[in-house]
C-alpha cells in the first residue's frame, strides 16, 4: 500500500511540474526567439564602476536592430552587479533597465530589468567562455522547466574611456528578471537568506542538483541560496532557480577557482553536492537525464559562437557525466553515496 501511494504521489508531482512547465513556456517577446539580438552600447567603464552600485544607476542609451534591419534607440539605465567578476573582469557584469516610456512597442516591453553578461576580458578567447556559459543556460532548459530565459546578444561596444572611440565587437547574453520568471509560475522570489533543504520541493531539487553535477558546478548552495534564487509557489512549495555558471567545469575559464566549500583539485572535477532524497526519486531523475542524452550532446553543436575545439571539449566533459549515469556502480558511488545528509 505504501509503495502504491508513493507511486501515486510521484505521479501527481510529475503532472504538477509538467503543467507548470507548459505554463512557463509563454515567454516574453524578448526571449521568444533565439536569434541573437544585435545591440550597440556606448558608456565609460570607469564611470560605471565609480558611479553605480546595487541601488544606483547611470543613464545611457541602447540601440538594437529591428526585424526589418533598421536600428532603433531606447533610453536606459545601467549599473554594476555581482561580486567576483565585478572585481576581476575588465567588463563588469551589469543590470540594464530600459525606461518604461522608451521600451513600449519594442522587444523590451514588459521587462523590468535585465542582467547583462559580457565577456570577462578583452582577449579574443574570452568570447569562447561567455559562449560556453550561455550554453550552460540552454542545457538547463532541457532538463528542468524552472530556468532563467536567456538570449544571445551581439554587441558593438564603444568604451567612453577610449580616446580613439574604437568599436569592439563582442558577444554576451541577457537574462530575464527574477520576478518575471516567478510570475509566470504564479509565484514569487523568496528573499530569505537561508532555507533548509527539507523545505525544498524534492523533484525540482534533484533535477537542479543533477544539472549542477552535469555542468561541473560546485559554487552553489541551496542552504544559503548562493548562486541560485528560490521561487515560492503557494505557501509551501520552494523551487531552486540556478544561475551564474562561469565557475564550472563545462566553461573552465582561466580565472576559475575551486569553491572553498569543497575539496577538489580542479574546476573540471565533479562532485555531487545535492542533499540525499528518496533513492527511487533520484533514480527517476537519472533516467530522465539519460533519456535526454542525445539532445544534450547535440546542443553544443547548435551554438553559433562555439568553434570545433570548444564543442569537442564540451562534449567530452558531458560524456564523462553520462558514463556515471549509465553505470549502476558509478551512479551509486558518485551520486547516491556522495549526496549530502547535512
Rosetta silent file (secondary structure, phi, psi, omega in degrees, C-alpha in Angstrom):
SEQUENCE: XXXXXXXXXXXXXXXXXXXXXXXXXXXXXXXXXXXXXXXXXXXXXXXXXXXXXXXXXXXXXXXXXXXXXXXXXXXXXXXXXXXXXXXXXXXXXXXXXXXXXXXXXXXXXXXXXXXXXXXXXXXXXXXXXXXXXXXXXXXXXXXXXXXXXXXXXXXXXXXXXXXXXXXXXXXXXXXXXXXXXXXXXXXXXXXXXXXXXXXXXXXXXXXXXXXXXXXXXXXXXXXXXXXXXXXXXXXXXXXXXXXXXXXXXXXXXXXXXXXXXXXXXXXXXXXXXXXXXXXXXXXXXXXXXXXXXXXXXXXXXXXXXXXXXXXXXXXXXXXXXXXXXXXXXXXXXXXXXXXXXX
SCORE:     score description
SCORE:     0.000 S_00000001
   1 L     0.000  -43.117  179.757    0.000    0.000    0.000 S_00000001
   2 H   -61.968  -41.747  179.239    2.814    2.414    0.873 S_00000001
   3 H   -64.202  -39.380  178.996    4.542    1.744   -2.450 S_00000001
   4 H   -63.208  -45.915  179.567    1.251    2.272   -4.281 S_00000001
   5 H   -64.158  -36.014  178.751    0.630    5.593   -2.526 S_00000001
   6 H   -63.992  -42.389  178.829    4.202    6.654   -3.215 S_00000001
   7 H   -63.432  -40.153  178.086    3.741    5.987   -6.952 S_00000001
   8 H   -61.924  -43.521 -179.164    0.513    7.974   -6.922 S_00000001
   9 H   -63.637  -45.723  178.718    2.260   10.859   -5.162 S_00000001
  10 H   -60.992  -39.479  179.221    5.186   10.843   -7.590 S_00000001
  11 H   -63.664  -43.268  178.904    2.720   10.782  -10.485 S_00000001
  12 H   -63.951  -40.505  178.187    0.800   13.765   -9.129 S_00000001
  13 H   -62.475  -42.364 -179.620    4.009   15.696   -8.580 S_00000001
  14 H   -62.010  -44.465  178.191    5.106   14.923  -12.143 S_00000001
  15 H   -59.839  -42.511  179.390    1.777   16.132  -13.552 S_00000001
  16 H   -57.953  -45.435 -176.565    2.085   19.311  -11.499 S_00000001
  17 H   -72.364  -33.444  176.150    5.549   20.047  -12.870 S_00000001
  18 H   -63.671  -46.040  178.755    4.563   19.277  -16.463 S_00000001
  19 H   -61.874  -43.814  179.116    1.628   21.678  -16.216 S_00000001
  20 H   -62.351  -40.170 -179.850    3.830   24.295  -14.570 S_00000001
  21 H   -64.231  -40.820  178.375    6.465   23.816  -17.253 S_00000001
  22 H   -64.388  -38.542  178.325    3.927   24.327  -20.027 S_00000001
  23 H   -61.112  -38.017 -175.873    2.700   27.477  -18.317 S_00000001
  24 H   -74.386  -10.306 -178.527    6.232   28.811  -18.216 S_00000001
  25 L   -75.940   -6.322  177.214    6.670   28.414  -21.957 S_00000001
  26 L   -78.028   77.390 -173.833    4.716   31.630  -22.542 S_00000001
  27 L   -74.690  151.755  172.056    7.901   33.591  -22.965 S_00000001
  28 L   -64.353  152.404 -177.976    8.126   37.349  -23.184 S_00000001
  29 H   -52.083  -35.426 -177.627    8.728   38.581  -26.771 S_00000001
  30 H   -62.039  -30.172 -176.610   12.361   39.355  -25.979 S_00000001
  31 H  -110.968    7.661 -177.935   13.014   35.665  -25.215 S_00000001
  32 L   -76.602  -14.283  177.010   10.521   34.095  -27.619 S_00000001
  33 L  -125.976  152.554  177.018   13.224   33.760  -30.281 S_00000001
  34 L  -104.842   11.394  171.826   16.785   32.549  -30.059 S_00000001
  35 L   -64.797  131.078  178.592   18.021   34.743  -32.884 S_00000001
  36 L   -57.092  136.912  177.313   20.907   36.821  -31.494 S_00000001
  37 E   -90.287  120.905  178.809   19.837   40.385  -30.722 S_00000001
  38 E   -85.058  130.348 -175.863   22.203   42.916  -32.269 S_00000001
  39 E  -135.735  155.131  171.114   22.869   45.887  -29.988 S_00000001
  40 E  -123.404  130.052  179.338   25.035   48.986  -29.818 S_00000001
  41 E  -135.229  143.654  178.815   26.183   50.324  -26.458 S_00000001
  42 E  -144.273  118.864  177.324   28.493   53.185  -25.530 S_00000001
  43 E  -163.285  166.231  178.514   29.485   54.157  -21.992 S_00000001
  44 L   -88.824  120.685  177.776   32.516   54.686  -19.784 S_00000001
  45 H   -63.623  -37.855  178.750   33.519   51.556  -17.893 S_00000001
  46 H   -62.340  -44.753  178.814   35.328   53.727  -15.342 S_00000001
  47 H   -64.866  -40.302  179.133   32.195   55.791  -14.708 S_00000001
  48 H   -58.391  -44.032  179.882   30.052   52.674  -14.500 S_00000001
  49 H   -69.363  -38.662 -173.827   32.306   51.284  -11.792 S_00000001
  50 H   -77.952  -39.218 -168.338   32.658   54.594   -9.949 S_00000001
  51 H   -99.202  -10.861 -175.130   29.114   55.931  -10.067 S_00000001
  52 L  -121.793  160.202  176.203   26.899   52.849   -9.755 S_00000001
  53 L  -156.672 -160.446 -175.317   26.224   50.088   -7.250 S_00000001
  54 L   -62.734  -18.485 -177.075   23.371   47.760   -6.268 S_00000001
  55 L  -125.619   -4.043 -176.286   20.947   50.667   -5.943 S_00000001
  56 L  -118.263  126.068  179.913   22.387   53.459   -8.128 S_00000001
  57 L  -107.735  164.013  168.640   22.090   53.559  -11.916 S_00000001
  58 E  -125.704  148.393 -177.016   23.528   55.869  -14.560 S_00000001
  59 E   -73.195  146.570  174.746   21.738   56.987  -17.710 S_00000001
  60 E  -157.736 -174.430  173.090   22.683   55.651  -21.115 S_00000001
  61 E  -137.006  154.443 -179.015   21.073   54.691  -24.396 S_00000001
  62 E  -131.982  135.570  172.211   20.955   51.416  -26.278 S_00000001
  63 E  -105.888  144.128  176.079   20.431   50.757  -29.954 S_00000001
  64 E  -138.987  151.883 -179.260   19.052   47.464  -31.202 S_00000001
  65 E   -85.754  128.809  179.100   18.389   46.090  -34.662 S_00000001
  66 L   -81.429  173.633 -178.395   14.732   45.636  -35.526 S_00000001
  67 L   -63.642  -26.591  179.994   13.283   42.768  -37.551 S_00000001
  68 L   -90.181    8.656  173.863   13.379   44.878  -40.717 S_00000001
  69 L    87.604    8.168  177.360   17.104   45.531  -40.320 S_00000001
  70 L  -100.018  162.108 -179.339   16.941   49.126  -39.084 S_00000001
  71 E   -98.588  137.190  177.489   18.376   50.467  -35.837 S_00000001
  72 E  -126.325  142.025 -177.178   16.161   51.793  -33.052 S_00000001
  73 E  -109.213  140.237  176.243   17.320   53.636  -29.942 S_00000001
  74 E  -129.528  148.693  176.146   15.886   53.362  -26.428 S_00000001
  75 E   -82.904  140.374 -173.734   16.706   55.279  -23.255 S_00000001
  76 E  -148.292  172.957  172.969   18.068   53.112  -20.485 S_00000001
  77 E  -130.402  147.257  177.443   19.876   52.917  -17.159 S_00000001
  78 E  -135.421  155.453  173.691   22.732   50.618  -16.214 S_00000001
  79 E  -151.355  163.225  174.915   24.571   49.661  -13.046 S_00000001
  80 E   -77.476  161.400  175.369   27.175   47.165  -11.949 S_00000001
  81 L  -152.850  174.040  174.537   26.224   43.928  -10.219 S_00000001
  82 L    85.448 -176.604 -177.562   27.869   40.770   -8.983 S_00000001
  83 L  -128.658  -77.274 -173.252   30.963   40.083   -6.929 S_00000001
  84 H   -59.920  -51.177 -177.709   33.847   38.063   -8.352 S_00000001
  85 H   -67.975  -29.826  177.027   33.547   39.208  -11.969 S_00000001
  86 H   -62.925  -37.448 -177.969   32.941   42.764  -10.861 S_00000001
  87 H   -85.837  -25.336 -169.121   36.289   42.736   -9.075 S_00000001
  88 H  -115.632   -9.020 -176.451   38.283   40.620  -11.508 S_00000001
  89 L  -107.140  151.372  176.870   36.989   41.262  -15.023 S_00000001
  90 L   -67.477  -47.371  177.301   37.643   44.130  -17.422 S_00000001
  91 L   -92.721  115.014 -178.670   33.983   44.230  -18.470 S_00000001
  92 L   -75.459  147.270  171.284   31.840   44.345  -15.343 S_00000001
  93 L   -65.877  148.383 -172.229   28.557   42.414  -15.213 S_00000001
  94 E  -133.077  163.091  165.093   25.617   44.790  -15.453 S_00000001
  95 E  -117.850  131.623 -176.217   21.947   45.247  -14.885 S_00000001
  96 E  -115.392  129.347  174.663   20.095   47.062  -17.671 S_00000001
  97 E  -123.038  113.400  173.300   16.758   48.851  -17.296 S_00000001
  98 E   -81.214  128.169 -174.668   15.125   50.227  -20.432 S_00000001
  99 L   -62.042  143.998 -169.084   12.984   53.156  -19.354 S_00000001
 100 H   -55.302  -48.364 -178.496    9.265   52.410  -19.378 S_00000001
 101 H   -65.450  -31.012 -176.530    8.172   55.014  -21.929 S_00000001
 102 H   -79.259  -28.361 -174.191   11.056   54.085  -24.189 S_00000001
 103 H   -87.149  -12.507 -179.722   10.502   50.318  -24.129 S_00000001
 104 L   -62.712  131.755 -179.604    6.827   50.350  -25.138 S_00000001
 105 L    80.749    7.534  178.452    6.376   48.821  -28.564 S_00000001
 106 L  -117.081  170.513  175.884    9.883   47.312  -28.518 S_00000001
 107 L   -60.103  -18.210 -178.899   11.133   43.806  -27.690 S_00000001
 108 L   -84.073    1.613 -178.592   11.950   45.193  -24.228 S_00000001
 109 L   -58.080  131.651  177.738    8.267   45.781  -23.453 S_00000001
 110 L    84.081   -3.920 -178.214    7.326   44.413  -20.051 S_00000001
 111 L   -89.890  115.838 -179.208   10.929   43.843  -18.959 S_00000001
 112 L   -70.725  -40.046 -178.523   11.611   45.335  -15.531 S_00000001
 113 L  -172.769  148.523 -176.523   15.323   44.806  -15.688 S_00000001
 114 E  -125.592  138.241  168.020   17.803   42.536  -17.404 S_00000001
 115 E   -80.888  135.741  178.918   21.070   41.025  -16.306 S_00000001
 116 E  -117.207  125.539  178.710   23.716   41.530  -18.978 S_00000001
 117 E  -107.688  114.964  174.512   26.675   39.158  -19.212 S_00000001
 118 L   -97.664  165.982  168.401   29.707   40.483  -21.078 S_00000001
 119 L   -59.594  160.455  179.760   32.957   38.607  -21.669 S_00000001
 120 L   -76.109  -47.316 -173.032   35.364   38.877  -18.758 S_00000001
 121 L  -121.588  179.188  177.437   38.397   40.215  -20.627 S_00000001
 122 L   -87.133   -5.942  178.772   39.355   41.851  -23.916 S_00000001
 123 L   -64.532  145.374 -178.120   41.109   38.695  -25.116 S_00000001
 124 L   -60.945  -36.549 -177.627   39.531   37.066  -28.152 S_00000001
 125 L   -72.600   -8.630  175.733   39.167   33.724  -26.399 S_00000001
 126 H   -63.147  -28.615  177.906   37.032   35.417  -23.722 S_00000001
 127 H   -66.094  -32.627  178.482   34.168   35.188  -26.222 S_00000001
 128 H   -62.544  -40.949 -176.134   34.534   31.394  -26.163 S_00000001
 129 H   -71.398  -38.418  177.571   33.967   31.290  -22.414 S_00000001
 130 H   -69.043  -31.404  175.463   30.892   33.506  -22.459 S_00000001
 131 H   -65.118  -38.032  178.705   29.570   31.312  -25.276 S_00000001
 132 H   -73.482  -32.322  175.691   30.016   28.210  -23.129 S_00000001
 133 H   -67.159  -38.789  175.796   28.324   29.860  -20.175 S_00000001
 134 H   -60.443  -40.918  177.111   25.381   30.682  -22.417 S_00000001
 135 H   -57.737  -39.534 -179.874   25.320   27.004  -23.409 S_00000001
 136 H   -59.318  -39.912  176.533   25.003   26.069  -19.727 S_00000001
 137 H   -64.709  -37.946  178.305   21.790   28.106  -19.521 S_00000001
 138 H   -66.701  -35.988  176.874   20.497   26.346  -22.635 S_00000001
 139 H   -63.837  -37.438  177.905   21.282   22.972  -21.056 S_00000001
 140 H   -59.705  -37.747  179.471   19.211   23.950  -18.028 S_00000001
 141 H   -61.708  -28.194 -176.989   16.238   24.482  -20.330 S_00000001
 142 H   -78.863  -23.083 -169.447   16.497   20.871  -21.478 S_00000001
 143 H  -115.700   -8.406  178.415   16.399   19.254  -18.044 S_00000001
 144 L  -150.202  145.175  175.198   14.064   21.376  -15.911 S_00000001
 145 L   -75.925   -8.696 -174.766   11.024   23.602  -16.507 S_00000001
 146 L  -106.714  101.135 -176.773   12.448   26.037  -13.951 S_00000001
 147 L  -153.710  166.536  175.275   15.170   28.173  -15.511 S_00000001
 148 L   -90.804  118.347  174.917   16.138   31.723  -16.394 S_00000001
 149 L   -62.098  141.936 -179.118   15.351   32.543  -20.032 S_00000001
 150 E  -134.986  160.758  174.431   18.359   33.912  -21.879 S_00000001
 151 E  -147.186  134.665  178.889   19.133   35.361  -25.264 S_00000001
 152 E   -68.805  142.127  175.508   22.430   35.793  -27.017 S_00000001
 153 E  -126.394  141.374  174.766   23.396   39.376  -27.893 S_00000001
 154 E  -108.690  114.563 -167.739   25.888   40.616  -30.452 S_00000001
 155 E  -112.728  128.828  165.329   27.228   43.925  -29.171 S_00000001
 156 E   -96.819  109.658 -170.812   29.021   46.743  -30.902 S_00000001
 157 E  -116.187  136.625  173.590   30.556   48.442  -27.900 S_00000001
 158 E  -120.501  119.741  177.371   32.446   51.735  -27.550 S_00000001
 159 E   -82.594  120.276 -179.162   34.189   52.360  -24.253 S_00000001
 160 L   -62.121  -14.481  177.962   33.912   56.066  -23.393 S_00000001
 161 L   -80.843  -13.434 -178.161   37.342   55.835  -21.749 S_00000001
 162 L   -85.652  115.938 -178.504   38.959   55.095  -25.110 S_00000001
 163 L   -61.956  -30.892 -179.347   40.188   58.330  -26.708 S_00000001
 164 L   -82.809  -10.066  179.795   40.068   56.742  -30.161 S_00000001
 165 L    51.774   44.928 -179.691   36.485   55.551  -29.589 S_00000001
 166 L   -75.357  139.368  178.411   37.230   52.276  -31.314 S_00000001
 167 E   -79.423  139.164  176.554   34.349   49.865  -31.739 S_00000001
 168 E  -117.142  130.134  179.045   34.646   46.441  -30.141 S_00000001
 169 E   -94.914  114.219 -175.530   32.635   43.515  -31.450 S_00000001
 170 E  -124.785  160.971  165.561   31.537   41.365  -28.515 S_00000001
 171 E  -120.423  152.230  177.261   29.068   38.639  -27.747 S_00000001
 172 E  -159.254 -161.306  174.119   27.224   38.269  -24.495 S_00000001
 173 E  -155.293  160.126  179.015   23.753   37.383  -23.325 S_00000001
 174 E  -112.756  149.402 -176.825   20.843   38.797  -21.386 S_00000001
 175 E  -124.925  134.470 -178.117   18.964   37.074  -18.570 S_00000001
 176 L   -66.543  151.686 -179.993   15.336   37.704  -17.653 S_00000001
 177 L   -61.850  141.869 -178.115   14.470   39.376  -14.362 S_00000001
 178 H   -54.239  -48.634 -174.276   13.949   37.070  -11.356 S_00000001
 179 H   -63.184  -36.218  179.654   10.483   38.391  -10.545 S_00000001
 180 H   -68.200  -36.627  175.844    9.202   37.892  -14.098 S_00000001
 181 H   -60.509  -47.604 -178.844   10.357   34.275  -14.058 S_00000001
 182 H   -64.670  -38.180 -178.434    8.462   33.682  -10.818 S_00000001
 183 H   -60.548  -34.372 -178.862    5.341   35.482  -12.065 S_00000001
 184 H   -65.336  -23.505  177.856    4.979   33.036  -14.954 S_00000001
 185 L   -99.631    8.142 -176.965    4.546   30.246  -12.429 S_00000001
 186 L    68.820   27.567 -177.820    2.196   32.254  -10.226 S_00000001
 187 L  -121.565 -165.447  179.062    4.940   32.516   -7.633 S_00000001
 188 E  -147.950  164.004  177.914    7.374   34.991   -6.154 S_00000001
 189 E   -82.688  128.081  179.705   11.057   35.127   -5.252 S_00000001
 190 E   -83.432  118.107 -169.194   11.740   34.024   -1.689 S_00000001
 191 L   -94.243   -1.307 -179.980   14.072   36.653   -0.222 S_00000001
 192 L   -66.814  149.576 -176.130   15.235   34.966    2.961 S_00000001
 193 L   -76.419  -19.727 -174.080   18.987   34.340    3.150 S_00000001
 194 L  -142.876  140.608  176.437   18.700   30.754    4.328 S_00000001
 195 L  -146.433  133.615 -178.876   16.304   27.858    3.766 S_00000001
 196 L   -69.474  143.740 -177.545   16.556   24.285    4.992 S_00000001
 197 H   -61.179  -26.855 -179.401   16.816   21.596    2.290 S_00000001
 198 H   -68.584  -18.451  179.231   13.793   19.749    3.689 S_00000001
 199 H   -82.678  -17.500 -175.813   11.618   22.710    2.688 S_00000001
 200 E   -77.597  143.062  177.655   12.656   22.486   -0.977 S_00000001
 201 L   -62.304  128.103 -167.696   10.431   20.612   -3.421 S_00000001
 202 H   -65.336  -49.194 -174.884   12.123   17.236   -3.816 S_00000001
 203 H   -65.328  -46.412  178.513   11.756   16.557   -7.547 S_00000001
 204 H   -62.384  -35.971 -179.236   12.758   20.036   -8.652 S_00000001
 205 H   -67.615  -43.300 -179.421   15.705   19.942   -6.262 S_00000001
 206 H   -65.722  -39.940  176.274   17.064   16.636   -7.567 S_00000001
 207 H   -61.536  -44.110  178.492   16.801   17.877  -11.161 S_00000001
 208 H   -59.928  -47.770 -176.127   18.594   21.056  -10.153 S_00000001
 209 H   -66.157  -37.394  178.234   21.318   19.160   -8.301 S_00000001
 210 H   -68.931  -36.394  175.457   21.840   16.703  -11.162 S_00000001
 211 H   -62.444  -45.892  179.111   22.113   19.583  -13.607 S_00000001
 212 H   -61.375  -37.908  176.959   24.765   21.255  -11.464 S_00000001
 213 H   -65.852  -39.533 -179.700   26.637   17.951  -11.330 S_00000001
 214 H   -60.970  -44.146 -177.172   26.366   17.639  -15.116 S_00000001
 215 H   -87.920    0.238  177.550   27.970   21.024  -15.802 S_00000001
 216 L    73.089   43.946 -179.015   30.558   20.551  -13.060 S_00000001
 217 E  -107.014  123.251  173.070   29.366   23.300  -10.744 S_00000001
 218 L  -116.379   -2.188 -175.726   30.234   23.245   -7.041 S_00000001
 219 L   -91.129   61.366  178.857   29.947   27.011   -6.475 S_00000001
 220 L  -156.095  160.416  177.936   26.362   26.991   -5.207 S_00000001
 221 E  -152.513  121.293  174.145   24.395   26.337   -2.053 S_00000001
 222 L   -71.743  -36.720 -177.837   20.693   25.662   -1.589 S_00000001
 223 L   -60.453  -44.049 -177.239   21.014   26.096    2.164 S_00000001
 224 L  -107.688   16.005  178.606   22.431   29.631    1.854 S_00000001
 225 L    45.514   47.906  177.849   20.859   30.407   -1.552 S_00000001
 226 E   -91.675  125.239 -178.570   24.276   31.036   -3.096 S_00000001
 227 L    56.843   35.180  169.304   24.190   31.372   -6.905 S_00000001
 228 E  -158.036  152.757  171.569   20.548   30.424   -7.014 S_00000001
 229 E  -105.243  152.231  177.533   17.211   32.055   -6.454 S_00000001
 230 E  -111.216  123.044  179.061   14.402   30.358   -4.594 S_00000001
 231 E  -100.152  131.122  179.770   10.940   30.603   -6.099 S_00000001
 232 E  -106.562  124.638  177.220    7.963   30.204   -3.793 S_00000001
 233 E  -117.842  120.002 -175.071    4.715   28.856   -5.223 S_00000001
 234 L    70.304 -153.587 -175.958    1.780   28.900   -2.825 S_00000001
 235 L   -86.387  -30.879 -168.877    2.522   28.621    0.858 S_00000001
 236 L  -139.474   22.005  175.929    4.952   25.736    0.998 S_00000001
 237 E  -109.344  117.624 -176.645    6.437   24.908   -2.430 S_00000001
 238 E  -120.028  125.286 -171.769   10.013   26.138   -2.840 S_00000001
 239 E  -120.716  131.254  176.395   11.820   25.701   -6.174 S_00000001
 240 E   -80.918  138.570  174.607   15.539   26.340   -6.926 S_00000001
 241 E  -120.242  111.260 -174.804   16.473   28.517   -9.913 S_00000001
 242 E   -84.071  146.604  173.932   20.124   28.099  -10.852 S_00000001
 243 L  -157.355  172.467  177.170   22.282   30.856  -12.355 S_00000001
 244 L    66.069   86.296 -172.069   25.890   32.062  -12.679 S_00000001
 245 L  -114.850   19.393 -177.270   27.756   29.236  -14.384 S_00000001
 246 L   -72.987  -29.677 -179.343   31.155   30.699  -15.207 S_00000001
 247 L   -88.313   48.897 -177.149   32.904   28.834  -12.368 S_00000001
 248 E  -122.219  159.782  178.865   32.008   25.449  -13.838 S_00000001
 249 L   -66.548  -30.927 -177.926   33.930   22.657  -15.447 S_00000001
 250 L   -71.049  -27.982  177.208   31.970   22.947  -18.667 S_00000001
 251 L   -90.191  -50.281  174.059   33.058   26.600  -19.083 S_00000001
 252 L    51.497   57.096  177.893   36.502   26.277  -17.450 S_00000001
 253 L   -76.161  161.994 -176.461   37.694   29.904  -17.838 S_00000001
 254 L   -64.829  -22.656 -178.364   41.276   30.816  -16.905 S_00000001
 255 L   -91.704    0.399 -174.301   40.164   32.735  -13.812 S_00000001
 256 L   -62.851  141.731  178.387   38.050   29.884  -12.421 S_00000001
 257 L  -127.388  141.607  175.856   38.648   28.882   -8.830 S_00000001
 258 L   -67.951  133.766  179.996   37.554   25.770   -6.996 S_00000001
 259 L   -58.558  140.628  177.505   34.888   26.636   -4.437 S_00000001
 260 L   -75.400    0.077  177.036   36.146   26.717   -0.860 S_00000001
 261 L   -80.471  -14.245 -174.191   33.045   24.712    0.035 S_00000001
 262 L  -132.410  164.723  177.017   34.573   21.543   -1.410 S_00000001
 263 L  -109.528   83.443  177.629   37.855   19.674   -1.518 S_00000001
 264 L  -126.833  151.261 -179.728   38.609   19.365   -5.228 S_00000001
 265 L   -86.657  -30.346 -173.508   41.867   19.939   -7.076 S_00000001
 266 L  -136.231  151.242  177.770   40.446   21.241  -10.340 S_00000001
 267 L   -65.567  -20.842 -179.434   37.389   23.113  -11.541 S_00000001
 268 L   -88.755    0.199  173.323   36.846   20.278  -14.027 S_00000001
 269 L   -81.030  142.035  179.941   36.453   17.687  -11.239 S_00000001
 270 L  -100.115  148.484  171.939   32.865   16.772  -10.461 S_00000001
 271 L  -149.799  126.144  177.406   31.223   16.398   -7.070 S_00000001
 272 L   -76.636  118.465 -174.621   27.547   15.771   -6.427 S_00000001
 273 L  -110.925    8.417  178.742   26.527   18.391   -3.843 S_00000001
 274 L   -74.668  158.678  176.285   22.813   17.752   -3.653 S_00000001
 275 E   -79.809  151.638 -179.079   21.105   16.555   -0.500 S_00000001
 276 L   -66.088  135.982  176.607   20.008   12.944   -0.270 S_00000001
 277 L  -128.085 -179.637  176.717   16.450   12.263   -1.371 S_00000001
 278 L   -51.335  122.312 -178.543   14.302    9.183   -1.834 S_00000001
 279 H   -54.898  -32.807  178.246   16.534    6.818   -3.877 S_00000001
 280 H   -63.608  -39.656  177.715   13.560    5.995   -6.110 S_00000001
 281 H   -67.636  -41.316  179.989   13.214    9.675   -6.993 S_00000001
 282 H   -65.306  -34.937  175.710   16.945   10.019   -7.658 S_00000001
 283 H   -69.336  -35.681  177.858   16.783    7.011   -9.956 S_00000001
 284 H   -62.015  -46.162 -179.314   13.797    8.560  -11.723 S_00000001
 285 H   -67.707  -36.569  174.397   15.725   11.772  -12.413 S_00000001
 286 H   -54.029  -47.264 -178.770   18.728    9.710  -13.520 S_00000001
 287 H   -67.191  -33.793  176.311   16.541    8.087  -16.176 S_00000001
 288 H   -60.677  -45.788 -179.694   15.182   11.482  -17.254 S_00000001
 289 H   -66.532  -40.780  178.948   18.695   12.727  -17.970 S_00000001
 290 H   -63.257  -37.235  179.240   19.644    9.530  -19.768 S_00000001
 291 H   -65.590  -23.121 -178.151   16.559    9.827  -21.968 S_00000001
 292 L  -101.589   11.249 -175.238   17.734   13.309  -22.994 S_00000001
 293 H   -55.851  -49.501 -176.886   21.344   12.324  -23.665 S_00000001
 294 H   -59.783  -42.868 -179.859   21.200   12.688  -27.458 S_00000001
 295 H   -65.298  -43.714 -179.265   19.577   16.114  -27.219 S_00000001
 296 H   -63.439  -43.186 -177.919   22.050   17.312  -24.582 S_00000001
 297 H   -69.719  -24.811 -179.310   25.046   16.080  -26.574 S_00000001
 298 H   -84.454  -16.955 -169.696   23.783   17.788  -29.732 S_00000001
 299 H   -65.855  -36.793 -178.588   23.179   21.168  -28.139 S_00000001
 300 H   -61.365  -36.894 -178.079   26.788   22.389  -28.213 S_00000001
 301 H   -69.207  -17.139 -179.888   26.947   21.964  -32.000 S_00000001
 302 H   -86.975   -9.730 -176.353   23.953   24.279  -32.378 S_00000001
 303 L   -79.329  131.925 -172.203   25.646   27.203  -30.641 S_00000001
 304 L   -68.909  -30.962 -170.372   26.709   29.934  -33.061 S_00000001
 305 L  -112.951   27.833  171.900   29.800   31.112  -31.219 S_00000001
 306 L  -112.486  125.576  179.100   31.460   27.840  -30.248 S_00000001
 307 L   -83.156  178.490 -173.513   34.238   26.610  -32.518 S_00000001
 308 H   -60.807  -38.068 -179.248   35.016   22.952  -33.211 S_00000001
 309 H   -68.832  -37.913  176.821   37.519   22.645  -30.368 S_00000001
 310 H   -64.025  -44.118  179.387   35.051   24.091  -27.833 S_00000001
 311 H   -60.549  -43.024  179.424   32.346   21.691  -28.992 S_00000001
 312 H   -61.415  -45.557 -179.170   34.774   18.781  -28.680 S_00000001
 313 H   -65.746  -42.743  179.586   35.808   19.786  -25.147 S_00000001
 314 H   -61.634  -48.753 -176.958   32.226   20.377  -24.019 S_00000001
 315 H   -67.494  -32.139  174.911   31.003   17.052  -25.361 S_00000001
 316 H   -64.696  -40.943  178.986   33.950   15.216  -23.823 S_00000001
 317 H   -64.955  -40.743  179.847   33.055   16.746  -20.461 S_00000001
 318 H   -70.367  -33.957  178.119   29.402   15.752  -20.872 S_00000001
 319 H   -60.734  -37.559  177.968   30.316   12.203  -21.894 S_00000001
 320 H   -62.338  -37.067  176.552   32.059   11.755  -18.547 S_00000001
 321 H   -63.160  -46.537 -177.232   28.807   12.734  -16.829 S_00000001
 322 H   -71.186  -24.437  174.359   26.792   10.208  -18.803 S_00000001
 323 H   -62.247  -36.944  176.921   29.338    7.470  -18.094 S_00000001
 324 H   -66.256  -46.357 -176.814   28.415    7.883  -14.430 S_00000001
 325 H   -68.910  -29.570 -177.160   24.683    7.778  -15.129 S_00000001
 326 H   -79.745  -12.082 -178.517   24.956    4.769  -17.437 S_00000001
 327 L  -111.435  124.463  177.003   26.693    2.632  -14.822 S_00000001
 328 H   -60.089  -40.982 -178.803   24.840    1.383  -11.756 S_00000001
 329 H   -66.254  -46.848  179.829   28.119    1.108   -9.866 S_00000001
 330 H   -64.548  -40.349 -179.043   29.339    4.595  -10.787 S_00000001
 331 H   -64.402  -40.028  177.382   25.946    6.133  -10.040 S_00000001
 332 H   -63.437  -46.378 -174.342   25.898    4.513   -6.628 S_00000001
 333 H   -72.059  -43.254 -171.613   29.468    5.565   -5.857 S_00000001
 334 H   -93.178  -19.782 -178.517   29.476    9.102   -7.300 S_00000001
 335 H  -117.694  -63.880 -174.491   25.892   10.238   -6.654 S_00000001
 336 H   -63.492  -36.192  179.923   23.956    8.129   -4.148 S_00000001
 337 L   -83.372  -15.562 -177.531   26.951    7.709   -1.834 S_00000001
 338 L  -100.683  -10.286 -179.109   28.065   11.340   -2.207 S_00000001
 339 L   -61.980  152.522 -171.176   24.737   13.083   -1.619 S_00000001
 340 E   -88.612  142.635  177.299   24.680   15.239    1.470 S_00000001
 341 L  -110.196   -2.014  179.712   22.878   14.376    4.683 S_00000001
 342 L  -150.692    0.000    0.000   23.572   17.681    6.459 S_00000001
